[in-house]
Amino acid sequence: MFQSKTYSSLAAISLIGALTGCMQHSASQGAAEPEAANTAIVTQLAPPVQTKKPAPPLSFSHEMSDLVGAGETGTVTFTVNEGYPFGTLILEAKGGDGLDVFGASVTTSQDMSNTTTHLWQVNYTAVEDGLYRLHVTATANVDEAVSDARAYAVEVKVGNWQSAASKTTAKATMEMQSDGEPAVILEAEETID
Amino acid sequence: MTTIEAVDANVSFPDLHVFWSAGNSEGGNGSCAAAANGDIVTSSYTRTNCVDPSLTDFADFAPTIFLLGDDNVDTDEYDESVVVHEFGHYFEDQLSRSDSIGGGHSLSDRLDARLAFSEGWGNAFSAMILDDPFYRDSLGSQQSNGFAFSVDADLTDAAGPRFPGWYSETSIQQILYDIFDSGTGDDDPVSGGFAPIYAAFTDTAFSGTRNFITIYEFANQIRTEAGITASQIDSLLAAEAISGAGAQGAGETNNGGEPQVLPVYKTVTEGGGPVTVCSTNDFSSMTGGNNKLGVFDYVSLTLNATQSINISVNRTSGAASTDPDFRIWIEDRFIIQPAVMNSNNSATWSGTLTAGTYAIDFFDEGNSEETSPRDACFSFEVT
């Protein structure tokens, strides 16, 4: 038994990453216009697609250890997937402001010949409670012709991070300007030599 | 823009929206709501109604570039290669025609031929406009790391990991740049500059083709442009293991490691019996699976007169449970009514078409939507 199929889902087919706002306007919702040369049929312009910038075949995911307090050691376990048949994968971690990453695992080098999935544990600590960022970079050295790298960041929560975060909320107040644009006015001092 | 205006003083650029913020980072689902929150997936070009959600016709959607600005992870506002690459997509979409199906991609992927051409163009266009063959994308802590390659270098190898061919953006970027470049360092027989490339892209014979926009269609067009000879183009294509002739790549022998992807277009005729079409996820990679070589199989149908036809597709081999589907294209529009009717392992369409050539992209939705990747082949018949 046949099942009728509209192209409301087809708008999304080709087009992973097509904007949801766009996908709401499927072919069956009036976006279509009759094609003059084919009055018996109705056509639709191809839905917009998202043409992304080139990227190396590297992807990240991660798991956080349980919440740790200030001065304690936490761990992030990264899974780095790559699509190279051989070469060396260099992984580097760096803590954002206030977050210290440490130990031998801060930088590691792994062989890409035998596996495409690489597990990597990074230890961190912070002196104060807060919400921090931990930055990681993966560099794939495959040949001399191409330098492939990709970066990733995770949020790291330490101690009573909500309370600490609220203290760092911007104190500046948005003001409406005469032209209708909202803006934050900051004190400035200029010295001309 | 000056490079373009130098070859066409009357060029008119439609409005372009560019969204950049220090808060723009990877993530999100591609929706306008997510983008408004800074989650833009990655730097990209698209058409959106984000600024004016009341717009409902895709033709009215605004050309839009999103750029990353995530300090210490990935910023692109100073990465000229990235910005111009995305402008290259704007160029092909607004001044010519792109049939790209979008999505993630890398230099080592074997891609759907429409996507491969579009992305190879983006990379080559960036090099042409910046007069620098090196594509650079800084990232990482203090933007001290990066991703770089030369579009003028021979980065492909039949042994991999970057295989040459009609499905490779790496092959296509080099072919396009070799047509353009000249002078010191030019290591190929063509020194065409930007004029013939611009002429090919903006020729209505190209943008109005009834085939898909691939390297074959472009090669077919640029062979006719002033200052270019067919033998020069053939030599550039041959160097990248592209041997197919004409706008449909007839006789292509490079299957990328998957025999069922050839011929590039399966030619079907009304009453001429079935042809075999297939869909596979074999080339799925770290950048995704729905836009790779073999997911979509191209079919060409030519009718000599207006007539009513029936198209039937039935599974013949491979995965036991499949979800075949297809779209019938008239340039950059596809038929939505009458609708394709489909069910498990089969699909049909009936309607009246005027004389002409129709490009059809066949696919299994399990592969195109990555919901259930599988390999299967089908009979495709027009009666």
HADDOCK unambig.tbl for C-alpha pairs under 7 A between the chains (distance, minus, plus):
assign (segid A and resid 2 and name CA) (segid B and resid 341 and name CA) 6.42 0.50 0.50
assign (segid A and resid 2 and name CA) (segid B and resid 342 and name CA) 6.01 0.50 0.50
assign (segid A and resid 2 and name CA) (segid B and resid 343 and name CA) 5.61 0.50 0.50
assign (segid A and resid 3 and name CA) (segid B and resid 341 and name CA) 6.07 0.50 0.50
assign (segid A and resid 3 and name CA) (segid B and resid 342 and name CA) 5.82 0.50 0.50
assign (segid A and resid 3 and name CA) (segid B and resid 343 and name CA) 5.86 0.50 0.50
assign (segid A and resid 4 and name CA) (segid B and resid 341 and name CA) 5.08 0.50 0.50
assign (segid A and resid 4 and name CA) (segid B and resid 342 and name CA) 6.73 0.50 0.50
assign (segid A and resid 5 and name CA) (segid B and resid 339 and name CA) 6.77 0.50 0.50
assign (segid A and resid 5 and name CA) (segid B and resid 340 and name CA) 6.59 0.50 0.50
assign (segid A and resid 5 and name CA) (segid B and resid 341 and name CA) 5.79 0.50 0.50
assign (segid A and resid 5 and name CA) (segid B and resid 342 and name CA) 6.84 0.50 0.50
assign (segid A and resid 6 and name CA) (segid B and resid 339 and name CA) 6.45 0.50 0.50
assign (segid A and resid 7 and name CA) (segid B and resid 336 and name CA) 6.71 0.50 0.50
assign (segid A and resid 13 and name CA) (segid B and resid 368 and name CA) 5.82 0.50 0.50
assign (segid A and resid 13 and name CA) (segid B and resid 369 and name CA) 5.58 0.50 0.50
assign (segid A and resid 14 and name CA) (segid B and resid 101 and name CA) 5.44 0.50 0.50
assign (segid A and resid 14 and name CA) (segid B and resid 368 and name CA) 6.25 0.50 0.50
assign (segid A and resid 15 and name CA) (segid B and resid 101 and name CA) 5.79 0.50 0.50
assign (segid A and resid 15 and name CA) (segid B and resid 102 and name CA) 6.02 0.50 0.50
assign (segid A and resid 15 and name CA) (segid B and resid 103 and name CA) 6.75 0.50 0.50
assign (segid A and resid 16 and name CA) (segid B and resid 103 and name CA) 5.97 0.50 0.50
assign (segid A and resid 17 and name CA) (segid B and resid 29 and name CA) 6.63 0.50 0.50
assign (segid A and resid 17 and name CA) (segid B and resid 30 and name CA) 5.21 0.50 0.50
assign (segid A and resid 17 and name CA) (segid B and resid 103 and name CA) 6.42 0.50 0.50
assign (segid A and resid 18 and name CA) (segid B and resid 30 and name CA) 6.16 0.50 0.50
assign (segid A and resid 19 and name CA) (segid B and resid 30 and name CA) 4.73 0.50 0.50
assign (segid A and resid 19 and name CA) (segid B and resid 31 and name CA) 4.54 0.50 0.50
assign (segid A and resid 19 and name CA) (segid B and resid 32 and name CA) 6.49 0.50 0.50
assign (segid A and resid 20 and name CA) (segid B and resid 30 and name CA) 6.32 0.50 0.50
assign (segid A and resid 20 and name CA) (segid B and resid 31 and name CA) 4.32 0.50 0.50
assign (segid A and resid 20 and name CA) (segid B and resid 32 and name CA) 6.73 0.50 0.50
assign (segid A and resid 21 and name CA) (segid B and resid 31 and name CA) 5.75 0.50 0.50
assign (segid A and resid 21 and name CA) (segid B and resid 32 and name CA) 5.79 0.50 0.50
assign (segid A and resid 21 and name CA) (segid B and resid 49 and name CA) 6.75 0.50 0.50
assign (segid A and resid 22 and name CA) (segid B and resid 48 and name CA) 6.42 0.50 0.50
assign (segid A and resid 22 and name CA) (segid B and resid 49 and name CA) 6.83 0.50 0.50
assign (segid A and resid 25 and name CA) (segid B and resid 56 and name CA) 5.92 0.50 0.50
assign (segid A and resid 27 and name CA) (segid B and resid 336 and name CA) 6.74 0.50 0.50
assign (segid A and resid 31 and name CA) (segid B and resid 56 and name CA) 6.07 0.50 0.50
assign (segid A and resid 31 and name CA) (segid B and resid 57 and name CA) 4.56 0.50 0.50
assign (segid A and resid 31 and name CA) (segid B and resid 58 and name CA) 6.77 0.50 0.50
assign (segid A and resid 38 and name CA) (segid B and resid 353 and name CA) 6.58 0.50 0.50
assign (segid A and resid 38 and name CA) (segid B and resid 354 and name CA) 6.31 0.50 0.50
assign (segid A and resid 40 and name CA) (segid B and resid 352 and name CA) 6.40 0.50 0.50
assign (segid A and resid 41 and name CA) (segid B and resid 335 and name CA) 6.77 0.50 0.50
assign (segid A and resid 41 and name CA) (segid B and resid 337 and name CA) 5.47 0.50 0.50
assign (segid A and resid 41 and name CA) (segid B and resid 338 and name CA) 6.27 0.50 0.50
assign (segid A and resid 42 and name CA) (segid B and resid 335 and name CA) 5.70 0.50 0.50
assign (segid A and resid 42 and name CA) (segid B and resid 336 and name CA) 5.77 0.50 0.50
assign (segid A and resid 42 and name CA) (segid B and resid 337 and name CA) 4.90 0.50 0.50
assign (segid A and resid 43 and name CA) (segid B and resid 333 and name CA) 5.79 0.50 0.50
assign (segid A and resid 43 and name CA) (segid B and resid 334 and name CA) 5.10 0.50 0.50
assign (segid A and resid 43 and name CA) (segid B and resid 335 and name CA) 4.12 0.50 0.50
assign (segid A and resid 43 and name CA) (segid B and resid 336 and name CA) 5.38 0.50 0.50
assign (segid A and resid 43 and name CA) (segid B and resid 337 and name CA) 6.89 0.50 0.50
assign (segid A and resid 44 and name CA) (segid B and resid 333 and name CA) 5.03 0.50 0.50
assign (segid A and resid 44 and name CA) (segid B and resid 334 and name CA) 5.43 0.50 0.50
assign (segid A and resid 44 and name CA) (segid B and resid 335 and name CA) 6.34 0.50 0.50
assign (segid A and resid 44 and name CA) (segid B and resid 336 and name CA) 6.55 0.50 0.50
assign (segid A and resid 45 and name CA) (segid B and resid 58 and name CA) 6.70 0.50 0.50
assign (segid A and resid 45 and name CA) (segid B and resid 332 and name CA) 6.05 0.50 0.50
assign (segid A and resid 45 and name CA) (segid B and resid 333 and name CA) 4.24 0.50 0.50
assign (segid A and resid 45 and name CA) (segid B and resid 334 and name CA) 6.58 0.50 0.50
assign (segid A and resid 46 and name CA) (segid B and resid 332 and name CA) 6.03 0.50 0.50
assign (segid A and resid 46 and name CA) (segid B and resid 333 and name CA) 5.48 0.50 0.50
assign (segid A and resid 46 and name CA) (segid B and resid 334 and name CA) 6.75 0.50 0.50
assign (segid A and resid 47 and name CA) (segid B and resid 58 and name CA) 6.37 0.50 0.50
assign (segid A and resid 48 and name CA) (segid B and resid 46 and name CA) 6.10 0.50 0.50
assign (segid A and resid 48 and name CA) (segid B and resid 47 and name CA) 5.53 0.50 0.50
assign (segid A and resid 49 and name CA) (segid B and resid 46 and name CA) 5.73 0.50 0.50
assign (segid A and resid 49 and name CA) (segid B and resid 101 and name CA) 6.18 0.50 0.50
assign (segid A and resid 49 and name CA) (segid B and resid 102 and name CA) 5.21 0.50 0.50
assign (segid A and resid 50 and name CA) (segid B and resid 44 and name CA) 6.15 0.50 0.50
assign (segid A and resid 50 and name CA) (segid B and resid 45 and name CA) 5.78 0.50 0.50
assign (segid A and resid 50 and name CA) (segid B and resid 46 and name CA) 4.84 0.50 0.50
assign (segid A and resid 50 and name CA) (segid B and resid 102 and name CA) 5.16 0.50 0.50
assign (segid A and resid 50 and name CA) (segid B and resid 103 and name CA) 6.17 0.50 0.50
assign (segid A and resid 51 and name CA) (segid B and resid 44 and name CA) 5.40 0.50 0.50
assign (segid A and resid 51 and name CA) (segid B and resid 45 and name CA) 5.31 0.50 0.50
assign (segid A and resid 51 and name CA) (segid B and resid 46 and name CA) 6.43 0.50 0.50
assign (segid A and resid 51 and name CA) (segid B and resid 102 and name CA) 4.55 0.50 0.50
assign (segid A and resid 51 and name CA) (segid B and resid 103 and name CA) 5.92 0.50 0.50
assign (segid A and resid 52 and name CA) (segid B and resid 42 and name CA) 6.60 0.50 0.50
assign (segid A and resid 52 and name CA) (segid B and resid 43 and name CA) 6.06 0.50 0.50
assign (segid A and resid 52 and name CA) (segid B and resid 44 and name CA) 4.34 0.50 0.50
assign (segid A and resid 52 and name CA) (segid B and resid 45 and name CA) 6.71 0.50 0.50
assign (segid A and resid 52 and name CA) (segid B and resid 102 and name CA) 6.94 0.50 0.50
assign (segid A and resid 52 and name CA) (segid B and resid 103 and name CA) 6.09 0.50 0.50
assign (segid A and resid 52 and name CA) (segid B and resid 104 and name CA) 6.12 0.50 0.50
assign (segid A and resid 53 and name CA) (segid B and resid 43 and name CA) 5.84 0.50 0.50
assign (segid A and resid 53 and name CA) (segid B and resid 44 and name CA) 5.83 0.50 0.50
assign (segid A and resid 53 and name CA) (segid B and resid 82 and name CA) 6.60 0.50 0.50
assign (segid A and resid 54 and name CA) (segid B and resid 105 and name CA) 5.98 0.50 0.50
assign (segid A and resid 54 and name CA) (segid B and resid 106 and name CA) 5.51 0.50 0.50
assign (segid A and resid 55 and name CA) (segid B and resid 105 and name CA) 6.40 0.50 0.50
assign (segid A and resid 55 and name CA) (segid B and resid 106 and name CA) 5.25 0.50 0.50
assign (segid A and resid 56 and name CA) (segid B and resid 106 and name CA) 5.42 0.50 0.50
assign (segid A and resid 57 and name CA) (segid B and resid 106 and name CA) 6.18 0.50 0.50
assign (segid A and resid 57 and name CA) (segid B and resid 286 and name CA) 5.09 0.50 0.50
assign (segid A and resid 57 and name CA) (segid B and resid 287 and name CA) 6.01 0.50 0.50
assign (segid A and resid 58 and name CA) (segid B and resid 286 and name CA) 6.35 0.50 0.50
assign (segid A and resid 59 and name CA) (segid B and resid 286 and name CA) 6.74 0.50 0.50
assign (segid A and resid 82 and name CA) (segid B and resid 286 and name CA) 6.58 0.50 0.50
assign (segid A and resid 83 and name CA) (segid B and resid 285 and name CA) 6.81 0.50 0.50
assign (segid A and resid 83 and name CA) (segid B and resid 286 and name CA) 6.12 0.50 0.50
assign (segid A and resid 85 and name CA) (segid B and resid 161 and name CA) 6.84 0.50 0.50
assign (segid A and resid 135 and name CA) (segid B and resid 73 and name CA) 6.75 0.50 0.50
assign (segid A and resid 135 and name CA) (segid B and resid 141 and name CA) 6.83 0.50 0.50
assign (segid A and resid 137 and name CA) (segid B and resid 140 and name CA) 5.84 0.50 0.50
assign (segid A and resid 145 and name CA) (segid B and resid 149 and name CA) 6.70 0.50 0.50
assign (segid A and resid 145 and name CA) (segid B and resid 155 and name CA) 6.60 0.50 0.50
assign (segid A and resid 146 and name CA) (segid B and resid 148 and name CA) 6.16 0.50 0.50
assign (segid A and resid 146 and name CA) (segid B and resid 149 and name CA) 5.08 0.50 0.50
assign (segid A and resid 147 and name CA) (segid B and resid 147 and name CA) 5.39 0.50 0.50
assign (segid A and resid 147 and name CA) (segid B and resid 148 and name CA) 5.38 0.50 0.50
assign (segid A and resid 147 and name CA) (segid B and resid 149 and name CA) 6.71 0.50 0.50
assign (segid A and resid 148 and name CA) (segid B and resid 147 and name CA) 4.85 0.50 0.50
assign (segid A and resid 148 and name CA) (segid B and resid 148 and name CA) 6.83 0.50 0.50
assign (segid A and resid 149 and name CA) (segid B and resid 146 and name CA) 5.66 0.50 0.50
assign (segid A and resid 149 and name CA) (segid B and resid 147 and name CA) 5.24 0.50 0.50
assign (segid A and resid 151 and name CA) (segid B and resid 73 and name CA) 5.33 0.50 0.50
assign (segid A and resid 151 and name CA) (segid B and resid 74 and name CA) 6.71 0.50 0.50
assign (segid A and resid 151 and name CA) (segid B and resid 139 and name CA) 6.32 0.50 0.50
assign (segid A and resid 151 and name CA) (segid B and resid 140 and name CA) 5.13 0.50 0.50
assign (segid A and resid 152 and name CA) (segid B and resid 73 and name CA) 5.82 0.50 0.50
assign (segid A and resid 153 and name CA) (segid B and resid 73 and name CA) 6.41 0.50 0.50
